[in-house]
Amino acid sequence: MTGKTLIDSLHRRVDALAGAPGIRALVQRQARGAFIANRNENLFFGVHPTWDEAAAAAREFGQAGYDNAESAQLYDHHVRLAAHDYPALYWINRSLDEGLKGVFDVGGAIGIKFLAFREHLARHVDLAWLVQDVPAMAKHGRELAEQRGDARQLKFTDRFEDGEGSEILLASGVLQYLPRTLGELLSTYRTIPRRIVINTAAVHPEHQFFTVNSLGTAFCPYRIQTQAGVVRGLTQLGYRLRETWINPDKPMTIPFRPDYSLRHYTGYCLDLQK
């Protein structure tokens, strides 16, 4: 039985036995143990009001943060298009067709979206793609790009500030891992991207909070925002919301907290107003 299956089973048992004295606490301890023991699932646990409290909880579980060699190899084989990738691919392709230059891929791991999109973007022979991620991931991505012969187009950095000058910013599955919001980070730029494509963002219809994510190799604080929280920080910089969509194939379950769980993730395209 996988960690996720065990947690789901334990969750159902809690719902059925919630009224029995002592049972809920016992099953919660079992679920916590399964979360800590996880090695191959993407799991979540707990609800916290601040990033710092979620980070402290992550350290209590074990290895905190994915800036390590084991976590850097998580995505070595995750380089194919998934169903939730198509909205982002559409907007990246359209942006390049409209003449925008340079993709800054925040949290792009080893360049997984560059590799997944490459066949569909092949006609853009001058495509420049810069991935920003933690140092261990950027180092590993750079080594793989050299081995594949992609290093001319695909570059890596561990500094967000190096993305200034790119006209397209892609944030796929990363807003939730950033200790600062995207709006706060972009406010440090003198020249901000002309278009922002956000995909698979953890957006709750009511609550802004933090949880802990188990990657199997590490435990990370994880930010959940409301749509207003995501969009407001960017519209204040001069962006307007162009389009929004959902990623129905990506739910997020927090055991014992169905009111904070997500039925789907969300994506956005925003343009800088001229």
N, C-alpha and C positions, 0 to 999 in steps of 0.2 A: 504494500500500500504506500503510495507516495505521500509526501508531507502535505500537499494540498488536499488530497483525498481524505487523509486522516483529519485534518482541520475541519473540512466540510462535514465529515461524519460527526465529529465532536460538537460542531455548531448545532446540528440537528438534534443531537441528544440533549444539549442545553435547553433548546426551545421546548422539547417534550417534557423535561424534568425540572424546569425552572423552579417549580414550587416545592420541591423536596429539599429539606434542610441539608446543607453542606454539599449537595451535589454540584451546584453551579461552581463553587470555588474549586472543587476537585477537577471538574472538566476544564476549567480555565487553566489550571496548572498543567494539565495534560496538553492542552493546545499550545501553551507557551513553550513546553518542552519540544513539541513537534516543530514549532517555528524555529527554535534555536538549532535543532538537529537538521534543518532543511539543507539539502545540497544541490537540488536540481529544479526547484520551482521558484516562481516569482510570487512571494508571499508578503502579507502586511499584518501588522499587529499594533494595537493601541491607538489612542487619540490624544494629542498634546496641543496646548495652546500656542507654543512658540517653537521656533527652530532649535534653540538651545536645549529645550527640554527633550525634544525628539532626538537630538544628537547625543544627549546624556543617556537616554534609554538605549540607543544603538550601541553605545560603548558597553553597557551592561550585558547586552546579548553576546558580544564577542568582537571580532574584527570590524572596526567601524570605517566606513568609506571604502571606495573601490580604487583608490590610488595605490594599487599593489599589483605585482606580476600576475597572480592568479586571476584576479578580476579583469586584468587587461586582456586576457585570452577568452573572455566570455563570448565575444561576438565574432570569433574567427570564422564561424560557419553560418552566421546570420547575415547573408549578403544577397538574398533573393527578395524580390518584391513580395510584400504581404498585402492582404486585402486593404488594410488601413493605410497603405502607402500611396494609393492612387490620387487622392486629392492633393497631396503635397507634390507629387510628380507633375500633375497637371499645371500647378501654379509655377513651379520651377521652369518647366518647359515653356510655358507662356511668357514668363518673365524674360527668358533668354531670347525668345522670338521677338519680343518687343524692344530688344537692344540693351537690356540691363546687363551689367558685367560683374562677374565675381560673386561666387556663393560663399558665404561665411556660415559654416555648419557648426552651430554651437552644440556641444555634447555629442558630436558625431562619431565617437568611439574610433574604430579603425577605418572610418570612411564607409560605413555600411550603406548609407544612402547613395553615395557616389557610385559604389559598386552595383547596387540594386538598380539605379537609374541609368547607368552608363549606356546600355544598349539603346535606350529610348532618347538619349541626348547626344548620340554619336555624331549627328550633323553639326553640332557646335564644337568644331575642332579646336577652337581657342578657349574652351571652357577652363576657367581657373577655379579650383575648389579648395577652400581652406577649412580644415577641421580644427576646432578647439576642444580640448578635453583635458583631464587631469594628466600630470606628467607621465605616469606609467603607461596610460592608454596612448598618449601622443607618441611616446617612444616606440611602443610596439607597432602602432599604425604606420609610422615612418619606415620601420624596418620591413614590414610586409609590402609597402608600396615600392620600396627599392627592389625587393625580390620579384615583384610582379612586373616591374617596369612602368609603374603608374606615377612615379615621383615627379614627372614634369608637370602634370596637371593637378595632382593630389598632394597638398602640403599639410603640415601639422604644426600646431602650437599649443602651449598650455596657458597662454595669456589672452584674455578676452579683448584687451586693448589692441591686439594685432589684427582684429577684424575690421578696424576702422578703414574706410575706403571701399569696402565691398558694397555693392548696390543691392544685393539680395541677402537677407538673413534667414536661414532655416533653423528652426528649433523643433526638432522631432523627438518627442519623448523625453525632454530634458528640463522643462520648466520646473518640474517637481523636485529635481535634484539640486537646483541652484539655491545657495544660501541667501542671495539677493534676488529680487524680482528682475525680469528682463527690462522693465522700464527704468529701474534704478541703475542697472548696468549701462544701458544706452545713454543715460543722462550724463555720463562721463565723456561721451564722444563730442567732438566739435562738428563732425559730419556724420549723420546717421544714415542707415540704409534707406533706399527708396521703397523697398518692399520687404515685409516680414511675412514669412510663412510658418505658422505654428501648427504642428500636428501632434496627435496623441498626447494632449495636455490633460492633466488631472483636474477637472473642473466640476465642482459640486453646485447643485442648484441653489443651495442655501448657506452652506457653512464654509468658512476659511479656517483651516487647521493643519496640523502636521501629524504624520504617522511614521512608523518605521518600516522600511522595505528590506526584506531578506532576498538577496540575489543568489544565494547559495554559496557565495564566496565571501560575502561581507554583509554588514547591516548599515543602512543609510537612512538619515533623516529624509523625509519625503513631504513635500509641500502640496497641499490641495487648496486651490483658489476658487473663488466664484468667477463667473464670466465678467462681472463688473470689475472685480479686482484685476483680472488679466488685462482687460481692454482699457480701463481708465488710466492705468499707468502709461499706456502707449499713446492714447489720444491726447494726453497732456503734453506729449512731445511733438504733436502735430500730425499723428497718424489718424486715418479714418478706417473704420471697419469695412472691408470690401465683401467678405463672404465668411460664413461660418458653416461647419458641418460636424457630424458626429462620427466616431469610430465604433460601430456597434459590435465589432468582434473583440473588443477589449474592455471587459468589466474589471472592477477592483473590489474585492471583498475584504472587509475588516471583520474578523471573527467577533461575534457578540455585539457588533455595532452596525446593524443594517441601516440605521438612519444616517451613517457617515460613509457607507459604501457607495460605489458608483456602478450604474448600469452600463455606462459607456464612457469613453474618453472623447475629447473634443478638439476640433481644429479651427484655425482662423487664417484669413489673409487680410493684411492691413497695408494700406498705401500711404506714403508720406504726401500730405497735401502740398501742392505747389504754391 
